[in-house]
């Protein structure tokens, strides 16, 4: 570097001498005065060039690599101003303490209210339905922002004209009279460390000077808020508006619009209901295949629901008879109910059958009808005494076992425990003991050899009882595992009967999965008062 500077310096001196000699030879005799002027000017220019060159060399750093990196490093950004708070950022507290008192206080705003950030975030979302934001005022040299809100009852003109587009979805809104209230409030948001008296609003400073509890809020060095009513008192920097409180009640504001918290809870509940699994109501498992095989139109139509044990009774009988029929899966809780179903049962309940112009409901009546019109495969014994005996025990099933069965489905405690939870109590309840006694009486009345009630063949007694026997192990045994309701010891009469019902092809063809019966317990409970 030093060699280059010396070379440049010597070259400049040589140039000056050369130019000087040339000037002396060219204009020595012509313009003596001009010669002196030009010479002096050229010398000054060259001196200036030499000076600039030397200064540039002094300013250039010794290490050019370091100079490169110096230009690559960006200077640190200036400290950012605190970002204003957004109400949508609030961590909603559903049920804070003293909620009603705070709502009344923030509704009336009789005096200046100073709140910590936590208090504002907790309670204002419970009252924001009363007010409607109008404007925000920011300050360059003050550590706070002012937000102005009008009472929602004041109203305002529509922002845009109504659309004439027929494809645009119209909101269901009703026009409300304007200027029903004149309240305007100012909500001032103070940034952290804004406690210096010179930076405070005059009303806040006055409240602190008065020795109120606001001093502890302001002096904490945290973000805080103030709320004051400004209509008609010049608090908004203007002398406009009508002074005074609200001209309506808080309840009236709640009728017009829900608060942010109320809307959040409502949305959450709706989403929760959507996420709840809707119980499968249609046929599933083997029952689904059987229903598909009998989906074609036939003279005899059966309106039934797979989860309903009374419907399964009629379905088993039709399968056992081997007659043509059309199975129509029906939701008994859907309204309006299908007209053909209402003609058979005005309450729209299942099961029901329709044959031509004639219709009938109630499972016991339908089973008697099927026995009369399809005598080729009898389900009643021909002996009048045995037939009467069967009717007696069918009555026992319908009036004693079935009502007790449904009572066991009810929640076991007042806390409404879910129906599919397990009660591990070793002491059976009175309903369990009563059901056990009714079941024992039925077993003792059955044929000793079995395996069905009357012996080797399926009868109407078995059909009346089978849907409930299947649900003993699938539902009740999970609730009362130690009550021995379905714990049939191998080789006993009850074990042989239950096994015969489980393995019967006609019963299996109309049976859904175990999970299906667990999921439809609540639907089953709703059929308990119908009697099937």
Phi, psi and omega in degrees: 000319179295323179296321180295320180295318180295318179298317180294322181293316180295320179298319180297320180294320179295321179297318180298315181295321181295314180296321181296319179293320180295319180295319181298322182283330188275313189239027184295322185262348189266304186231085181298317182291319179295325179300316181294321182294313182295321180297315180296321181295315181296321179297319179297320180296316181293323177297319179297319179297317179297321181295315180296321181296317180294319179296322179296321180293325179291323182284336182288129181290156181291329183251103183292333179295316178299321178298322180297312181293332179297326180279344180275339183273121181282142178293149181296140181291154177294155181300127183285145177287150179303134181285138178294148183282142176249133183298332179293346179276354187299139173272098189296131175252116190292313186224074180285164179292148177055040185297313184296320179296319178293321179296317178297318181295316180284344176281312184280321181047056182291327180226173176299129180248125177249125184235147168290164179299322180295320178295316180297315182294332182278316192256330183296322176300345177275350184234000186292349176289340181286328189245159178230126184293136181245313183203165178226134180242122178254154182235140181286323188241018179235139185273043177208165179231139180252131178243131181252131182232137172260153171298138183299336181286348177291322179075172178201157181293155179296144183284325182228150177293156180295142181277142177264005182292117181291340181274349181281131180289127182266138178280144178277094182231147177243132182293135180247142179299142183269167177057041176275351178203147184247006185292131173230134179240154175244123177252116182255127181257112179265130180286163177303148180061032177261025186277356179297134187300326182292336183268351185275155171296149185297326179292322179292317178299322179293322179295323178291318180296332180284356177080029180279176179290354181295337182299320180293328179290315185287321185282358183284349180075022180243166175298136176217172188226152171229145178229130178212151177275133187235002182288123174077004180240008178077006182291344178261015180084002180228158178256043182249177178088164179258124182289159176124168181280188178297148177260026180204175182263166175295325179297324179294320177296322179294331178289328184283316182209148177274151177287170180300321180292318179297320178293322178297314180296319180297316179295319180298319180294321178295316179296323178297321179292325178294323182285338178296134183288123178286125182302138176290121183256336182279167182301141181215155182077216179297327179297327179295318179294319179296318179297321179295321181293338181244036180272346180284155182295143178213166181296321179260123181244133179250120174264115187213168175230132186299325182285346186273120180293331179290323175295321181296329177304308182294322180297316178299317181297317179296321177294319180293325179287335179072023181267156178288137178203161176250123179268126180239105178294127187229133174271109184289350182259358180280135178231137359285148179286154178302143182301317178301325178290320180294329177292329179276323180219108183302337178275355178073027181261160178248157004276162174207149177236156177221130179225105186067233179267000184257141180222157183205152177226180185078118187300320181296318180292318180297319180297321176296319180296314179297325178294327181281321186272342178235074185278354185298322177244091186286144174247357173246146176289154179283336179291123181302326181289317177295324178298315178297321178297320178297317179298325179297314183282336171295319176297320178299317180297314187284332184258342182240304184292312185296312178300321179293324177301313181291329177294328178287339177284339181296152178306134186288341180227171179290346180282001177056054177298143179307146188292336182262014175279162187257132173258111185269014180297137180274349181257112180297145177286173180297324179293322178296314180297322179293317178297319180298321180291320178294322179293320179297319179298320179293319180295319180294334180277347182285161177301138186295324183278318179069213005280346178276183185297317182265356182138228186279350187243150177291137180230176179294333176296315177298319182293321177296324186268332189305312182301328180278327176296321178296325183279351176297309182282335185272334183236297188292324182295335177286331179278324183232071186294338183259007183270357177060030180293318183239010180277077183279114178294135183303134177094345180283164180298320179295321179296316181292323180290312181298320179295321178296320179293319181295325186266353181297130185296326181287324178287318180296327181293341182250013186254138176270190180280163179298319180296326180299317182290326177292321183287338184254022180298317181296323176294321179297321179298326181289344178267358187295330183270359182275329178080354174060000000 
